[in-house]
Amino acid sequence: SMLSLFPDIPGGVFTSSNGPSTGDMSAVHHVIHSHVGDILTGKDHWLNSTTACTYPAPWQPKPALNNTALPDVSQNFPQDKRDYEGVYGNRAGGNLTINLNTTDDNLYFRLGLIGHGLILPTTSYKHLLFRCGPSCKAYIPVIVADVEEKDGKILSLALKSRPPEPPIVFERGLKCTDPDETDGDGCTSGSGTNKGVTVANTFVMLIFWACLNCVMAQH
C-alpha cells in the first residue's frame, strides 16, 4: 500500500494491492502516484505508456531481486525451547506470543489477529523460521526472524522485511492490546507501565504482511 498527500490541492492518492508481494509492486505504486499527482497538481506529465512500463528506468536501473537463500532447517534449537516462550510486543504490530506445546514438543506462535503457525530452528544460531499455518492472513509462507539474546536470555525477535524496509522488532515483555482483547489500547512493559502508545489495528498488520518479501515466495 502507498499513500501520497498533496497539501496544496488539498488531496491525495491511496493505492493498495493484494496477492503475493513482488519486487515490481513498489514500482507500480510509484508510477500511479507520480502520474496522478501530476494531474492533480497541474504539472507536466513525465511518465507515458513507455516509461511507465520501464520505470524506474531510464532514470535509474531496476533494483535486483533479493535472491538470498533461506537458512536451512535444523533438527534442534540452539537452546532450551522454553527460553523462547512468552509475549513479545511491537507498538505497530501488537503481540507476538510463543508457546511450547507439551504434547508434540513444538514451538508455536500467534501474531495478533493475523494467525498462528510453527516455529522451526535453523542451522544459524541467530535465526528462526516462522512457518505460517492455514489460518494466517498472509501470502508469505515462511518468515525469517532474527533472534537477539544476551547471556542466554531472548530479548527480542525481528521479523525480516523486504530491503530496504527495516525488520519489524518485537520486544520481549512488551504486551500490547490486541483489538479482540479489550476496548482500550496501549502497550505495557514487563513492569506494568503503560506506554501510552496507540496500537494499530489489523489493517496495519496486513500492510506489513503485504510488504514482507521472503525468498521462499519467489521460488
Disulfide bonds with the S-S distance in Angstrom:
Cys176-Cys187 2.32
